[in-house]
Each structure stands twice: as C-alpha cells, then as structure tokens.
Amino acid sequence: MAKIDLTMHPDRLERTIERVRERNIIIPTFEQMRDPSRIPNKFKEELKDIGLWDLHPRNLFRITWYNEPKSHGGLYGGLNFMEFPESLTGTPARIVALVGKWFPTGAHKVGAAFGCLVPRLVTGQFDPTQQKAVWPSTGNYCRGGAFDSALLATESIAILPEGMSQERFDWLANIAGETIKTPGSESNVKEIFDKCWELRNSGEDLMIFNQFDEFGNYLWHYYITGHAMEELVKQIAGPNDEYRGMVSATGSAGTIASGDYMKQRFPASYIAASEAVQCPTLLNNGFGAHRIEGIGDKHVPWIHNTANTDFVVAIDDNAVVNLARLFNEPEGKAYLAKTGVPVELIDNLDLLGFSGISNVLTAIKTAKYLELTENDIVVTVLTDGMELYESRLVELHEEMGEYSQKNAAADDARWLKGTTPNYMEDLTYMGQKRIHNLKYFTWVEQQGKTFEEIQDQWYQRDYWTELQAQIPEIDAKIEEFNERVGLI
C-alpha cells in the first residue's frame, strides 16, 4: 500500500500532453534535480534570462539544492549551506544546514509539491485541463503547489490557516486561483483536513494533494534532500569528523524523510524530530497553539516513518521569536559581532526563517544531549528565509518596543548559549510505537485509512524501501511523457 500509484489513464493523458505542449513545459526528472549537471545545456541557456521567482516553466529545473544564490539569471553551483560556529551556538559540534531560500518561491516546499503532482500528471491521473488542484498546507507547500499549478494554467485552491504570515497571503493573491483561510494558526491542521472533506463532497472536479499523506512528498525529500545531505557531509568532513545525525521539525514529515536516506548511508546516525513546546504532540500526546510557522502539529503525518525516529525535541516558540529579533535587528547583529560571531555569518542570518531557527535550536539541544564534540557533524535544513516573515518582525517591534543590546545580550544568553537538552525524549521501541499509534486517531478514524494500512506501516519490513524503489520507475514515466510532448 505504500507505493505511489502509477496506473496510466490514456484519455486524460492526451489532454494533459496537449496542455503541457501549449505551455512549453518540460518536466525534470528526480535525477536531474539531484544532479543538475544532467540538465541539457539549452535549458541552462534559457535560465540565464529568467528570475528565480518568475512564473516560467524552465524554473522547474531550479527545483534543486544547487542553484546559484542569485535572484535572477543564476545557474548551478555548489550546495547552498551554512555552518554555525560555537561562537553562535554554544556547542563545539559542527552544525550545518542546507539553505532553502534559493528555490523558486523562496522555500524548498516547491520540491515537495512537485513530488506530489508529477506522478499523477505524467500518468494522466490529474487532468490540468479539467480539474482543480487543491493544496492544503500550513504555508509554503501551498505556495509551491500554486506555483506549479500556474505553470500548467490549471485552477488551484490554496488552503492555509488564517494566522499565517501576511507575506504568504500576499503572494498567493497573485498566483493561486483561490485562497481559503481556515480557522486558527500553525497547529490547526485538522481544520485544514475538514475543509478538504468539504471540497471533496462539493461535487467539483478537483484533486487534493495533501502533503501530510502524499508519498511523493516523502520520496522527493528522501532522494533529493537526502542526496544533498550526503554530499554536504562528504564536502565538509575532515579526516577525524563523523556524521552523527540530522534534525528536522516534523511538519508534514517530508523533510525528515531525508534522514531515512542518511541512515541507509550512515547506519549509526540518528534522526531527531522537533515540534513546539506549546504543542507537544510527539513528546507527550499534547496539544496547543504556537508561533513557529511551517511545522504543523496536533497529529502525526501519515508519511512519517516513526520507527526510524530516535529523538523528539520540543522548542519554545519564545526562543524562536526572540532569536528572530536577535538575528535581524541592527542592535542584535551588533551585539553578535561584539561576541565574536563572524560578520559574514551575521550578514546571512536572514536566511533563517522561523522554522529554520527552530531547526538550528533542535540541533543545538541534540548536540548538547549527546555531548558532541568539534568532530561531530549534525545536519539540518533552513526551509525558508526571513523575507517571508518581515511582517512578524514589525509586529514584534510594535509589541515589545525598541530592540537594544541589553535585549540582545539577554536573548543570546537565554535562548542560545543557555539552551539545555530539556523537553526531549530519547525514544525506545515503545516510544516510537506510541508515536506511530497516534496516527490512528487522525488517519484511520478521520481520514479514511484502513487498520491494515497502519499495521503495515509498522510491521511490514519493506514498506518504506518498496516506496523508495519507485524512483527509477517515476523517472522513466517522466522521460516517456516528455518524449510524447515533443519539446526536447
């Protein structure tokens, strides 16, 4: 049941091929996103005149971790990543993060949306000429989905909580066909699912691409982000260094799938999943609201391989919002420079959005818990940058007043250097199974999954590897589709 359905629908496929031909679209393969050197030179020539956020079909070839960090005309270079020194983190461990800002839409979730859409597109299951594409999300995923939909000239519906940052809504207003605001904030995911059921029952011809149970989300990150992490470790590791593990907010459980890939390459490594202290669902079956946008809560995503998760780490949202000020307010930056943080790093701290700050804090906590040294490497991901949260900084300024170096010293001492390995669980077998069992209440009772499926996820040994093995088959379908379109 884990496998992505690749059943062909010839009647719909013919209409889809015609639409893609009209829109001058060529679909990149997973291999090309993993390794842009495989992308034909003629497409690279076209990219020289295209902006990173432009609604242009060739930007599909920029769904990769290897884009030049340029807003216009960039091609491909090395991996985009940052390393955070002990002067900032307070731990000697080597904490490094892939940077998501340099994807189209400014967030790596455009890749997850691609992974969900393309298998259905190239098989004819989704017909962009007749169906609407629905993208339920807590923020960046629906932006990626709306971007992909606009390229196909298909109507899209973006669903996200009304409490998300204004920047997301402003962007969607120009791209998505319709934006639906559901009640609540980051942790109100059930309300999103309820809206999906309402749309399903409306009689409209639509297809819902739910990132929380779409295995294309898992597969894109397993293969694309996983390979990027492996190359990053090989690139930075010295002769005495050791990769110890990766950390990520659970969110939709897409990004954390890269940890499955890394465990296969580094069997002794760990995976740490994080969430908000204010909504500790994984930690103690808890609930609540919080301000760490983009990480989802109050349920366990269907595509989360919980048996592979070693730690649960909860982050205080007060830490995230205060560090956002420390990293971006002029007085905060000045204070960090006085304490010895490299100026080049300070100038790039705006590459950390709220979830990125949370992920780095998770890495710090885990490194301190495991007493890691300067020879230990921990990898995480910066999903997006602060350009998607500028309105939040204005709100914080209005709420808390001017930011002084005294504030900066307090925030650095409390939320960075003072980070301790509290609100953590070192998962046993039964701890992992407890989290897996939480899926039942969302997915079996509410969302239509079966008892047999949830049992298979835990007990069927090849459940996840069977899914992972589909990548060559999906790429073959993409190549066949492109040939029939005839633009290459």
C-alpha positions in Angstrom: 0.0 0.0 0.0 3.0 2.3 0.3 3.6 2.5 -3.4 2.7 5.6 -5.4 0.0 4.7 -7.9 1.4 4.9 -11.4 -1.6 3.5 -13.2 -1.9 5.1 -16.7 -5.1 7.0 -17.7 -4.7 7.3 -21.5 -7.7 9.6 -22.2 -6.7 12.2 -19.6 -3.1 11.8 -20.5 -3.7 13.0 -24.1 -5.3 16.3 -22.8 -2.5 16.7 -20.3 0.2 16.3 -23.0 -1.5 18.9 -25.2 -1.7 21.4 -22.3 1.9 20.9 -21.4 2.9 21.3 -25.0 0.9 24.6 -25.2 2.6 25.9 -22.1 6.1 24.9 -23.2 6.7 22.7 -20.2 9.4 20.1 -19.8 9.3 18.1 -16.6 12.7 17.5 -14.9 13.4 14.0 -13.6 14.4 13.2 -10.0 17.9 12.5 -11.3 18.2 16.0 -12.8 17.0 17.6 -9.6 19.5 15.5 -7.6 22.3 16.3 -10.1 21.8 19.4 -12.3 24.8 18.5 -14.4 22.3 16.1 -16.1 20.1 19.1 -17.3 20.5 19.8 -21.0 22.6 22.9 -21.8 19.9 24.5 -23.9 17.7 24.8 -20.8 20.6 26.3 -18.8 20.9 28.9 -21.5 17.3 29.9 -21.1 17.7 30.2 -17.4 20.2 32.9 -17.8 17.4 35.3 -18.6 14.9 34.1 -16.0 14.3 35.3 -12.4 14.3 32.8 -9.6 10.7 33.6 -8.7 9.4 34.1 -12.3 6.4 32.1 -13.3 8.3 30.4 -16.1 8.3 26.7 -17.0 12.1 26.5 -17.0 12.1 27.3 -13.3 11.0 23.7 -12.8 14.7 23.0 -13.5 15.6 25.1 -10.5 13.9 22.7 -8.1 17.2 21.7 -6.7 19.6 22.4 -3.8 22.3 23.5 -6.3 21.0 26.9 -7.6 23.3 29.8 -7.6 22.3 32.2 -4.8 21.0 34.8 -7.2 17.6 36.3 -7.7 17.9 36.4 -11.5 19.8 34.5 -14.1 21.5 32.1 -11.8 22.5 28.6 -13.0 24.0 25.9 -10.8 26.9 25.8 -8.4 27.8 24.1 -5.2 25.3 23.3 -2.4 23.7 26.2 -0.6 24.5 25.7 3.1 25.6 27.4 6.3 27.7 26.3 9.2 27.1 27.7 12.6 30.2 28.1 14.8 30.4 27.6 18.6 30.6 31.4 19.0 26.9 31.4 18.0 25.6 28.0 19.1 27.5 27.5 22.4 28.3 23.9 21.4 31.5 22.7 19.7 29.6 20.3 17.4 29.6 21.2 13.7 26.0 22.2 13.0 25.4 22.7 9.3 22.2 23.5 7.4 21.0 23.3 3.8 19.6 26.7 2.7 16.1 26.7 1.2 15.8 30.3 0.2 17.3 29.7 -3.3 14.4 27.6 -4.6 11.6 29.2 -6.7 9.1 30.8 -4.3 11.9 31.1 -1.7 11.3 27.8 0.0 12.1 24.1 -0.6 8.5 23.1 -0.3 8.1 23.7 -4.1 10.1 20.4 -4.4 7.6 18.6 -2.2 4.7 19.9 -4.3 6.5 18.8 -7.4 6.9 15.3 -5.9 3.2 15.0 -5.2 2.0 16.5 -8.5 4.2 15.0 -11.2 3.5 11.2 -10.7 -0.2 12.0 -11.2 0.5 14.4 -14.1 2.6 12.1 -16.2 0.3 9.1 -15.8 -2.8 11.1 -16.7 -4.4 10.7 -13.3 -4.6 14.5 -12.9 -6.0 16.4 -15.8 -5.0 20.1 -15.7 -7.5 21.0 -18.4 -10.5 19.9 -16.3 -9.6 19.6 -12.7 -8.7 22.0 -9.9 -5.6 21.3 -7.9 -6.1 21.7 -4.1 -3.0 22.3 -1.9 -3.7 22.0 1.9 -0.9 23.5 3.8 0.4 25.5 6.8 2.2 27.8 4.4 5.0 27.2 2.0 3.7 23.9 0.4 0.5 25.5 -0.9 2.7 28.3 -2.4 4.8 25.7 -4.2 1.6 23.9 -5.4 0.1 27.2 -6.6 3.3 27.9 -8.5 3.3 24.5 -10.2 -0.4 24.9 -11.0 0.0 28.3 -12.5 2.7 26.9 -14.9 0.1 24.4 -16.1 -2.6 27.0 -16.4 -4.8 25.0 -14.1 -7.0 26.4 -11.4 -5.6 26.0 -7.9 -7.0 26.3 -4.4 -4.5 27.1 -1.6 -5.6 26.2 1.9 -3.8 27.5 5.0 -4.6 28.8 8.5 -5.7 32.5 8.7 -3.0 33.1 11.3 0.0 32.6 9.0 2.2 35.5 8.0 0.8 38.1 5.7 3.6 37.6 3.1 2.2 34.2 2.2 -1.3 35.6 1.6 0.0 38.5 -0.4 2.0 36.2 -2.7 -0.9 33.7 -3.1 -3.3 36.5 -4.1 -1.3 36.9 -7.3 -0.7 33.2 -8.1 -3.4 31.0 -6.7 -6.9 30.8 -8.2 -8.4 30.8 -4.8 -7.1 31.1 -1.3 -9.1 29.6 1.6 -8.2 30.7 5.2 -9.1 28.1 7.8 -9.6 28.9 11.5 -6.6 29.2 13.8 -2.9 29.2 13.3 0.1 26.9 12.7 -1.2 24.0 14.8 -4.7 23.9 13.5 -4.2 21.2 10.9 -7.5 19.3 11.5 -9.4 22.4 10.3 -7.5 22.2 7.0 -8.4 18.5 6.7 -12.1 19.4 7.4 -12.0 21.9 4.6 -10.6 19.2 2.3 -13.5 16.9 3.0 -15.9 19.8 2.4 -14.3 20.3 -1.0 -14.4 16.6 -1.8 -18.1 16.5 -1.1 -18.8 19.6 -3.1 -19.2 17.8 -6.4 -16.4 19.9 -8.1 -13.9 18.1 -10.3 -10.8 18.5 -8.2 -7.8 16.6 -6.9 -6.4 17.2 -3.4 -2.6 16.9 -3.0 -2.4 16.5 0.8 1.3 16.8 1.7 0.6 15.1 5.1 -0.3 11.8 3.4 1.2 12.1 -0.2 4.2 9.8 -0.5 5.5 12.0 -3.3 6.4 14.5 -0.6 8.3 11.8 1.3 10.0 10.5 -1.8 11.2 13.9 -3.1 12.9 14.6 0.2 14.2 11.1 0.7 16.0 11.2 -2.6 16.8 14.9 -3.4 17.3 16.3 0.1 18.9 13.1 1.3 21.5 13.1 -1.5 22.2 16.8 -0.9 22.9 16.0 2.8 25.2 13.1 1.9 27.2 15.4 -0.4 27.3 18.1 2.2 28.8 15.8 4.8 31.4 14.5 2.3 32.3 18.0 1.3 32.9 19.4 4.8 34.1 16.4 6.8 37.7 16.3 7.9 39.6 13.1 8.4 38.6 12.8 12.0 35.0 14.1 11.6 31.9 11.9 11.9 28.3 12.4 10.7 26.1 11.9 13.7 22.6 12.7 12.5 20.0 15.1 11.1 17.3 17.1 12.8 14.1 18.5 11.4 10.7 19.7 12.5 8.2 17.0 11.6 5.9 19.4 9.7 4.4 17.2 7.0 7.2 14.6 7.5 8.6 15.4 4.1 12.0 16.9 5.1 12.6 14.4 7.8 12.4 11.6 5.2 15.9 12.7 4.2 17.0 11.1 7.5 15.9 7.7 6.2 18.3 8.1 3.3 21.1 9.2 5.5 20.6 6.3 7.9 20.9 3.9 5.0 24.3 5.5 4.2 25.4 6.1 7.8 23.7 3.3 9.8 24.9 4.6 13.2 23.4 8.0 12.7 20.2 9.4 14.4 17.1 11.3 13.4 15.7 13.9 15.7 12.2 15.2 15.2 11.2 18.5 16.7 8.0 20.4 17.5 6.9 23.3 19.7 6.9 23.1 23.5 3.5 24.8 23.3 2.1 21.9 21.2 4.0 18.7 22.3 2.1 16.1 20.3 5.0 13.7 19.8 6.5 14.4 23.2 3.5 13.7 25.4 0.4 13.5 23.2 -0.1 17.2 23.9 -1.9 20.0 22.0 -1.9 23.8 21.9 -1.1 26.8 19.7 2.3 28.2 18.8 4.1 30.7 16.6 6.7 28.5 14.8 5.2 28.8 11.4 5.6 25.9 8.9 6.0 22.9 11.3 2.4 21.5 11.7 1.0 20.0 14.8 -1.6 18.1 16.8 -1.3 15.0 14.6 1.3 12.6 13.2 1.7 12.8 9.4 0.8 9.6 7.6 4.1 9.6 5.8 6.3 9.9 8.9 8.4 6.8 9.3 8.3 6.9 13.1 10.2 3.6 13.6 13.3 5.5 12.3 13.0 8.4 14.7 15.4 8.4 17.6 14.7 11.6 19.5 11.8 14.0 20.0 12.8 17.6 20.8 10.4 20.4 21.7 11.4 24.0 21.1 9.9 27.0 22.9 8.3 29.4 20.4 9.5 32.3 22.6 13.0 31.2 21.8 12.2 31.4 18.0 10.6 34.8 18.0 13.2 36.4 20.2 16.1 34.9 18.2 14.4 36.2 15.1 14.9 39.7 16.6 18.5 39.0 17.7 19.4 37.8 14.2 17.7 40.6 12.3 17.5 43.8 14.4 20.6 46.1 14.0 21.3 46.1 17.7 21.1 42.3 17.7 23.6 42.0 14.9 25.9 44.5 16.5 25.9 42.5 19.7 26.6 39.2 18.0 29.6 40.9 16.3 31.0 42.0 19.7 30.8 38.5 21.0 32.9 37.1 18.2 30.4 35.7 15.7 31.8 36.1 12.2 30.4 39.1 10.4 29.9 37.1 7.2 27.6 34.7 9.1 25.7 37.6 10.8 25.1 39.1 7.4 23.4 35.9 6.3 21.3 35.2 9.4 18.2 36.4 7.4 18.4 33.0 5.6 16.8 31.5 8.7 13.0 31.8 8.8 11.1 30.8 11.9 11.3 27.0 11.2 15.0 27.4 10.3 15.7 29.0 13.7 13.8 26.2 15.4 15.7 23.5 13.5 19.1 25.1 14.5 17.9 25.1 18.1 16.9 21.5 17.8 20.4 20.7 16.5 22.0 22.6 19.5 19.8 20.7 22.0 20.6 17.4 20.5 24.3 18.1 20.3 24.3 19.1 24.0 22.3 16.0 25.0 24.8 13.7 23.2 27.8 15.7 24.4 29.0 16.1 20.8 32.5 17.5 20.0 34.1 19.5 17.3 34.5 16.3 15.3 30.8 15.6 15.2 28.6 16.8 12.3 24.8 17.5 12.7 22.8 18.5 9.6 19.5 20.3 9.4 17.5 22.4 6.9 16.5 26.1 6.6 13.2 25.8 4.9 12.9 29.5 4.0 14.2 32.9 5.0 13.0 36.0 6.9 11.7 37.6 3.7 8.5 35.6 4.4 8.3 36.9 8.0 9.1 40.6 7.7 5.5 41.5 8.9 6.2 39.4 12.0 9.3 41.5 12.8 7.1 44.6 12.5 4.5 43.1 14.9 7.2 42.1 17.4 8.7 45.6 17.2 5.2 47.1 17.9 4.5 44.6 20.7 7.9 44.7 22.5 9.3 48.0 21.6 12.8 49.0 20.5 15.4 46.3 20.5 18.6 47.2 22.5 21.9 45.5 23.0 20.7 44.7 26.5 17.8 42.7 24.9 20.3 41.1 22.6 22.6 40.0 25.5 19.6 38.5 27.3 18.3 36.7 24.3 21.7 35.3 23.4 22.3 34.2 27.0 18.9 32.6 27.5 17.9 31.2 24.1 21.2 30.4 22.5 24.0 29.9 25.0 21.5 28.9 27.7 19.9 26.2 25.6 19.7 23.0 27.5 18.6 19.5 26.5 15.2 19.8 28.2 11.8 18.8 26.7 13.4 15.8 24.9 12.7 12.1 24.7 15.3 9.5 23.7 13.0 7.1 22.0 12.8 3.4 22.8 11.0 0.9 20.6 7.8 1.5 22.6 8.3 5.3 22.4 8.5 5.1 18.6 5.4 2.8 18.5 3.5 5.2 20.8 4.0 8.0 18.2 3.1 5.7 15.4 -0.1 4.7 17.2 -1.2 8.4 17.3 -1.7 8.2 13.5 -4.7 6.0 14.2 -6.9 8.9 15.5 -6.2 11.2 12.6 -5.8 8.8 9.6 -8.0 5.8 10.4 -10.8 7.4 12.4 -11.0 10.7 10.4 -9.3 10.4 7.0 -10.2 7.0 5.7 -7.1 5.0 6.0 -7.5 1.3 7.0 -6.4 -0.7 10.0 -4.5 -2.9 7.7 -2.5 0.1 6.3 -1.5 1.4 9.6 -0.4 -2.0 10.7 1.6 -2.5 7.5 3.5 0.8 8.1 4.8 -0.6 11.4 5.1 -4.4 10.8 5.8 -4.7 7.0 9.6 -4.7 6.8 9.8 -3.4 3.2 7.0 -0.8 3.5 9.3 2.2 3.1 12.0 0.6 0.9 9.3 -0.5 -1.5 8.3 3.1 -1.9 11.9 4.3 -2.2 12.5 1.8 -5.1 9.9 3.6 -7.2 12.2 6.5 -8.2 13.6 4.9 -11.4 10.0 4.0 -12.5 8.8 7.5 -11.9 11.8 9.0 -13.8 11.0 6.6 -16.7 7.4 7.8 -16.8 8.7 11.4 -16.8 11.0 10.7 -19.7 8.3 9.0 -21.7 5.9 11.9 -21.0 8.5 14.4 -22.2 9.1 12.4 -25.4 5.4 12.4 -26.2 5.2 16.2 -25.5 7.9 16.5 -28.1 9.6 19.8 -26.9 13.0 18.3 -26.0 
